Amino acid sequence: MDWRGGILTPTSSGMAIMPRPSSPLAALADLWSILRERRRHQWGLLALAVTFTSVILWMFIFQFNAKQAYKPPEIQYVEQWRADRTRADVEARLKKDAPKERADAVELKRLQLERQKQFQRVADMMGIDYKK
């Protein structure tokens, strides 16, 4: 292309922009020559790149398309209290509910310790020091 008087004109009408298509054998020979010149560390990096790409594709294809089991919504009922209740009524109700609240607190503590142990196993695998 040539610049003449503010107009861009082609300098040679016979010049090809893209090369002519080559045969598949020539393309394979070219690929083989490139692969033959690679050094040892480049093969390792190629394997690492293919692995990471495969893992990400696997996550999208299989993990994110997995159907989740149906879990019905948890219904929480609200209890209405009488406005004229006495202190004795409130204390009786608290005594009645205390064992269930203690059992719930124990179960919550057990679940928290179990989750903490899971994180500690992950930290041990990764070499993270969590004991202070």
N, C-alpha and C positions, 0 to 999 in steps of 0.2 A: 504494500500500500504506500501511496505517495501523497504528500501534502502539497497541493497547488492552489493558491489563491483562495484558501478557506474551504476547499473541497477535497475530500479524501478519495483518491482514485487508485484502482489496482495497477501495480506496475507490471505484473506478468499474469496473463489470463490462464496460463497453463500450469501454474503452481498448485499442487495439491495441499489441502489443509490437513487432511487425515491420510495416513498411509493406506495402501491397498490392503484388503483382507488377505491374510496369509493362510496357509493350510493348517489343519489341526495338528499334523505331525510337526510342522515347524514351531507351532505354539508350544507343544509338549517338549520339544527339544530345548526351546528357550527356557521353559520352566525348570527343566532338569539341570540346565547349566547354572541357573541361579541357585537352585537348592544344593548343588554340588560344591559351591564356593562358600557355603556357610561354615562358621566356626562352631566349636562345641557349645559355648555358652549361648549362642543364638538359638540352638535347638532346645535348650532348657527353657529359655524365655518363651519360645514358641509354644512349648508344651504347657507352660504356666498360663499363657494367654488363652489357649484353647480350653484349659480346665476352668478358668474363671468364667469365660463366656458360656461354657456348657452348664455350669452351676446356675448362673443367672437365668439362662433359658429354661433349665429344668424347674427352677422356682416358679417362673411365670406359667409354664405349661401345666405342671402337675400340682404344685402346692396351692397356688392362688385359685385354681379352678375346682378344688376339692369342695364337695358339698358339706356344709356344717350340719351336725345333728340338730334337730329341732329341740329347742328348750323352751317350754312354755313360760310365759312371763310370771314373775313372782308377785303374788298379790299381798299387799300389806293392808290389813284392816285397821281402821282408826277407832279407838274406843272413846266413847263419850262418857264423861263423868257428870254426875249430878252436881248441881251448883250448891246444894245444901248438904253435902256429905260432911261427916264429922272426922275429926282427926283419928279417931279409933278405926273408922272405915279405911282410911288411907293406910294406916300402919298394918292393919290386917291384910290388906291387899299386897303391901310390900313384903310381908312375911311369906305370903303365898307364892309370890313371884321370885323370891330370892334364890331358891335352889336352881331354877331354870336359868337365871342370870349367871350364877356361878358356873353352871355346866357350860353355858355359852362362852364365858370368859376362858375357861380351861381349854375348850375346843379351839378357840381363836389363838391362844398361846401355843398350842400344839401345832397348828397350821403355820404359824409364824416361825417356829423353830424348824419345822420341816423345810420351809422355803429358804431359811437362812443356811441350812445344811446344803441345799442344792447350790446356792450361790458360792458357798465355801468350796464345794467340789469343783466348780468352774474356775474359781480363783486358784485352787491348787493345780489344776491342769495348765493354767496360763502362767503360773509362777508368780502370782500377785501375793504380796505379804499383807494379810488382813489382821494378823494378831498383833495388837498394840497394847 
